Each structure stands twice: as C-alpha cells, then as structure tokens.
C-alpha cells in the first residue's frame, strides 16, 4: 500500500499461514482481521477464516510503515487510529 504516490507506504515484511481444514468451492468462509501488536514502525495483524465454528485458516502478517524506502515511526495521527483497534493476544 502506498499513500497518494508519495514515498511512504505499508509493505508486508513477514507472513505466516496455517491451514487447519480444507475449504471447497461454494463454502462461505468468514474472514476476520485483528490488530495484535503495534510497535514503533511495525504492526502485526492476524487474519482468521472460519466456516461456522470451524477454524479453517490463521495467518499472521507483519506490516511496516516506510518513508523513502526506510522503516520509520508511524505518523502520530495514523498510530492513534491503529491503537484504537489494538486487541493483544491474551
């Protein structure tokens, strides 16, 4: 993701995924995204996919705020908006 053609953005720097059960064409899988960790320049999000109560997929992604192709601190306004959605793992 890049912002308005500027030199900043939020690339994904790490992905882990576990597939617990297969999904088939026509299955209605519900996906949820949760912010699990917010660092100085990074954020960890977790994506889960469920079919009813059955967990089918769990993926963890690490995103980093960059400016001029270097990791840097989140802008204060963006960090505040992200922090409002933080749900740390118990």
C-alpha positions, 0 to 999 in steps of 0.5 A: 500500500502506498499513500497518494504516490508519495514515498511512504507506504505499508509493505508486508515484511513477514507472513505466516499461514496455517491451514487447519481444514480444507475449504471447497468451492461454494463454502462461505468462509468468514474472514476476520482481521485483528490488530495484535501488536503495534510497535514503533514502525511495525504492526502485526495483524492476524487474519482468521477464516472460519466456516461456522465454528470451524477454524479453517485458516490463521495467518499472521502478517507483519506490516511496516510503515516506510518513508523513502524506502526506510522503516520509520515511526508511524505518523502520530495521527495514523498510530492513534487510529491503529491503537484504537483497534489494538486487541493483544493476544491474551 
